[in-house]
Each structure stands twice: as C-alpha cells, then as structure tokens.
Amino acid sequence: MVLLGERVTSRRWGVRATVLVAALVALVAVVVLSIAFGSNRLPLGSVWHALFSYSGTFEDVVIRDDRLPRTLLGLAVGVGLGLAGALLQAITRNPVADPGLLGINHGAAVAIVLGGAVFSVSSPQQLVWFAFFGALAGTVLVTVIGGSVSPLRLVLAGVAVQAVFVGINQGMQMINTHSLDQMRYWLVGSLVNRNLDSLAGLLPFFLAALVVAGVLARPLNAVALGDDSARGLGANPVLTRAVGMIAVGLLSATATAACGPIAFVGLMIPHVVRALVGQDERWVLPLSALLGPVLLLGCDVLGRLLGGNGEIQVGLMTDVIGGVAFVIVARRLKAVRR
C-alpha cells in the first residue's frame, strides 16, 4: 500500500511537472507570435534584430514601439485575469465565478469612466484606484444580491449588476461624446495603443496581488475542506476570504485600468488547469497565472489575423470563445449533478 501511494504521488508530480513545462513553452511561443504576427507579418530574424540590435528600421520601430509594449501588457493582464479567476473560484467555491462574468470588471470600468469624465483623471496609476473601489463595489453588490446559495443565482446577480454598469457607461458616453471617442476601444477590451510607461506604473499593483495570491495558496486548500476543518488546520477562513477578495479586486482593477473590461479568461483557465493538475491551489494558482496570458495573447493574435487590414479587439475575441466555453462548463456541471 505504501509503495502504491508513493507510485501515485510520483506519477502525480510527474504530470504536474509536465504541465508546468508545457505551459512555459506555450507562453514563450505565444509571446513570440504576438511580436511577430499582425497586419504585417515579420520574420523571426527581424524580431530578434529589433529586440537586441535596434537600428531604427521600419520593422524595428513597429516591434519596439507597438508590438513589444502590447505583448508585455497582454502578458501582465493575462496573468492578472487568470489568477483573479482562480482565486475567485476558490474563495466562493463556485465553478462559474469570473471577475468579468460577475460584474467586477465592469464595476471597475464604471469607476474609471467616472474618474475620467468627472474628475478628469487620465493617468493609469491614478485610474487604478478608481478601478479598485469600483471592482470592490461590484463584488459587494453581486455578493449581497446573489449570495452563495447556488452558482446560477450568483451568475444571474452578476449579469444584472453588469447590465446596470454597462448602462451607466453608455449613459456617460452619450452625455460626453468626447469620452466616447476616447474610450470606445477601451470599453470593449483592447491592447491597442498602449505604452511601456503605463505598464510600468501598473506593475507594482500586479506584483503586490501576486505576492498575496502566493501566500493564500495553502490556506485556500484548507478552506476548501470547510470552515471547521480549516480552523482545525490553523487557517482563518474569514481572513483568507477577505484578503483573497482584496487580491481579486486589485488584479481585476489593474487589468481593467490597463486595457478595459475583459471577460471569460478567469472562467476558462482555472477549469483547464484543474482538469490537468487537480484541485491543489498551490498548483492551480501559478498555472492559471501562466496560462492566462497564453489565452489572452492567443486571442489577440487571432483577432489581428482575422481582422484583415484592421483587427478584432481582444475583448471581443474572448467574449466569443468564452461564451462557448461557458456553455461547455454549464453542461458539465449539469451532468455532474445528475
């Protein structure tokens, strides 16, 4: 029996290590594709030259000033969204929890629109504070209305709150047409026209949330066993959930301040990760952080290729792919309950 247990544990670690290596390879591959592919496809030699032997050619300018900042931003936002979804599902023990689906990202978007229209705030470093409180407001509203009785009730509450937030955003744009021109791409979720300065200003918020998520991995495993068991194992369920929700709000707010509300990344990625490595949050959280940007940047590259001379914004691509994924997840949950 001991040998059998050791063999199972060894096999499990082997599978998880393989998934980790595959995730890293996929991440490197999608980063390269994001830099090389667009309306103008550039050979890998040009990418290498622009990154390490910059001489001011057209290809160098395109890569350094457009595609590299866009890719790095997509990398950070993908990490944030994937990790926020995994945290939220673990905290609520709800398999359909997602910051974009439950209105949290749109709460952040409303706060950002109000910050820009009413207080004339435009710096991402300042907007992220508006987004943080908007995300927390959305979280509170959805929790109060939907509770945690069932995944369906929580989703319905999220849809209702999101509809209110979208209506407020549209009303603000109708009142101020100038803000409509400035924010129409941002509100659908876009990585276009971003620069490294704005990313650098947001990185401390991302890094702070990543540290918090790393600390929470073990307590979340205990909380998954139930509050009484968690206390017996030395974890504080109330504190763990509260700190986790702050991390979710910070990740969602920073991602939304960077590129607008993007849904479904936080829903899809944790399900894929759990199917591959199981329920251990010590693996689920870091792998969700690795695979989040794989999905986001992959959708961004696909949107550029399908858009012809223009492009389809990444938020629209994740909505289409995520809608299909949500149906699959819902059908799986229904089958499990039967």
N, C-alpha and C positions, 0 to 999 in steps of 0.2 A: 504493500500500500504506500509506503514511504517512497519507494522508487517510482511508483506510478505518479504520485503527486509531484515529485521532482521533475519527472519527464514532462508532465503537463505544464508546469511552471516554466521549464526551459523552452518548451515549444511556444508558449505564450509570449515570452520575452523575444524569441526569435521573430515571431510575426510582427510584434510591435517595432522592433528594430528595423525590419524590412520596410514597414510602412513609413517610418521616420525617414529612412534613406530615400525612398521613393518620393516622399513629399518634398524633400530638399531638392532632389533632381528636377521635379516638376516645377518648383518655384524658380530655380535658375533658368530653366527652359522658357517659362512664360515671361520672365524679365527680359531675356534676350529677344524674344518675339515682339514684345511691346516696344522695344527700342528700334528694332529693325523693320517692323511692318507698319504700314499706314497707307495713305493715298499714294505715296511714293515709296516703293519697296527699295530698301537699301541693302547691299551685300554686307555680310558679316565683317569683311575687311574694312569697310567704311565705318562701321560701328566701332571696331577696335581702334581705328585711326582717330576718330573723334574723341574717344574716351581717354586715350593715352598719348596721342601725338597731334593735338589740336593745332591746326594751321589756318583756320578761318574760311575754309571752303564752304560751299553751299550745304553739303552733307554734314559737315562739322557743326554748322550753325543750327540746322534742323535738329540734330541729335542733342546737342548741348543745351539749346535754349527752349526746345519744345518737348521732345520725346523723353529725355532723361528726367526733367522735373515731373512730367506727367507720370512716368513709370514709378519714380520714388514715392510720389503722392499716393498712387494706387496701391503700392506696396504697404504703406503705413495705414491707409484707410481699410484695406482688406484685412490686415492684422487686427485692427480695432473692431471691425464688424464681426469677423469670425469669432473672436474672443468674447465680445459682448453677447452674442447669441448663445455660446456655450455656457457662459456664466448665468445668463437669464434662465435658460432651461434647467440648469442645476439648482438654482435658487428657488424657482417656482415649482420644480418637479413637473413641469408642463412641457411636453414634447413639441408643441407648436408655438412656443414663446419665441419672439423675434423682435428686436427693437424697432424695425421698420414696419412689421405687421401690427404691432400693438400700439402704434401711435406715438412712440417715444421719439423717433427721429423727426416726425412731423411737429411734435411739440417743440423740439429744438429749432426747427425751421421757422415756426411762428415767432419765437423769441428773436431769432436773427433778423427776420423781416421787420419786426417792430423796432429792434435796435437800430437798423439802418434807416427806416422811414421816420421814426420819431426822434431818435437821439443822434442821427447822422453818424453812426459808428460804422467804420468800414474795415478796420484792421482785424485780421483773423484772430490775433491774440486777444483782442477785446471782445469780439463776437463770440468767442468760445465760452465766455462767462454767461452771456445771454443764453446761448445754446444749452449750457449745463442746467440752468434753472428751468428752461423750457422743457428739457428732457425729464427732469425730476417732476415737473408739474404733470406732464403726460403720464409718467409712471404712476403717480398718486391717483390721478383720475381713473385710469384703467383698473388699478387695483381696487379702488373703492367701488366702482360700478360693477366690475366683473367678478371680483373676489378670486378665490382659488378653488371653487367648487368643481369646475369641470373645464377642460381645455376649450370646449365650444363656447361656453359663456365668456371666457376671457377673450377669445378671438372676436366675438360679437361686440364686446365692450371696446376692444381695440379699434375695430372697424368704425364704430360710432364716433369715438373720440377723434380718430384720424379724419373722418369726414368733416367734423367741426373745424379742425385745424386747417384742412385744405380750403374750406370756405372762408376762413379768416384771411388766409394768404391771398386768395383770389380777390377778396374784397379790398385788401390793402393795395393790390396791384391796380385794380380799377380806379381807386381814388388817386393813386400816384402812378401815372403812366410811365414816368421816367424810371421808376423802380422796376416796372415790368420789363423794359428793355435790358436792364442790368441783371435781372435775376431769373429770367425765363429759362436759361440753360442750367443755372444752378439749382432751381427747384425740381428739375427732373432728374438730377443727379448726374454730374458731369466732371470729367477730369481735364477739360479743355481750358487753355489759357491760365494755368497755374504756374507759379514760380517757386524756386527753392527758398526764397525769403519767407514766404507764408508757411511753407512746410517746416522750416527751422523754428518758427515761432510756436508751432503747434506740437513739436516733438516732446517737449517736457511734459505735456499733459498725457500724451500717449505713453511715455515711459513710466510716469507715476502710476497709471492704471495697470500697466503690465506688471509692475512690482507687486501691487495689491493682489492682482489675479494669481500670481505665483504663490503668494502667502496663503491664499484661500483654498488652494487645491486640496490639501489634506483635510481641513475642516469640512469642506463640501462633501467629501467622501463619507464623513461621519454623519452629516446632516441627512444624507440620502437614506440612512438606515432608520430615520425617525428621530424626533427631538429627544426622547428619553434615552435612546441608545447613544445619541451624540453627546449628551451630557455625561453619560457614563464613560465615554471615551475621552472626556476632557475638553470637548468643543462647546462653544456657546452658540446655539442655533440663532438666537435673535441678533447677536452681534455679527455673526457670519453673514446673515441675510442683509443686514443693514449696510455693512461695509461692501458687500457684493453689489448691492443696488447702486451705491455711490460709484463704484468702478464701472458698472454698466452705463450709468448716466454720463460719466466723464468720457468713456470711449465713444458713446453714441453722439455726444455733443461735439467732441473734437472731429469725428468723422463728418458730421453734418456741416460744421463750420468750414471744413476743408473743401467739400465737394457737393454739398446738398444731401437731401434725404435719399438713401439707397436702401431698398428693402430686399428681403429674402436671402441675402448672403448669410446672415446669422441664423436663419432657419435651416438652410440646406447643409451647410458644412458640418455642424455638430452631429447630424444624423449619419452622414457619411463616415465620420471619424468613429462614432460609437459602433457602427456596423463592422468596422475594421479592427478596432482595438479593445472594445468592451466599454464598461462604464467607469473605469478608474479615471477620475478627474485629473490626476497627475499626468496622464497621457492625453486625455480629451482636450484640455485647455491649450497646451502647447501645439498640438497637432491642428486644432482649429485655427490657431493664430498663423500657422504655416500655410494651411490650405485656403484660408480666406482670401489672401491676395492672388492665389492661383486662379480661383474662380473670378474674382473681380477683374484682374488684368486680362484673363482669357476672354471675358465678355467684352472688355474694352477693345481688344484686338479684333474680335469678331465683328463688333459694331463698325470699326473702321473699314474692314474688308467688305462688309455687306452694304455699306453706305455709298459705294461708288465714289464720285468726286467729293461728296460730303461725308458724313458719318452719322451713325445712330448712337445717341448718347448712352453711356454705360448704364445709367439708371433704368432706361427703357429695356435694355437687353436683360438685365437681372429680373425685371418685372415679368418679362415673357417666359424666361427659363424658370424663374422661381414660382410662377403660377402653376406650371406643370408639376414642379417638384412638390408644391403644397398639396395638390390633388393626390399625388402618389403617397405622401405621408399620411394624409387623412384616410385613404383607403387601407393602408397598413394598420393604422390604429383601430379602424373598424373591424378588420379581420382578427386582430389580437383580442379584442373584447368579445368576439363570438367564441 
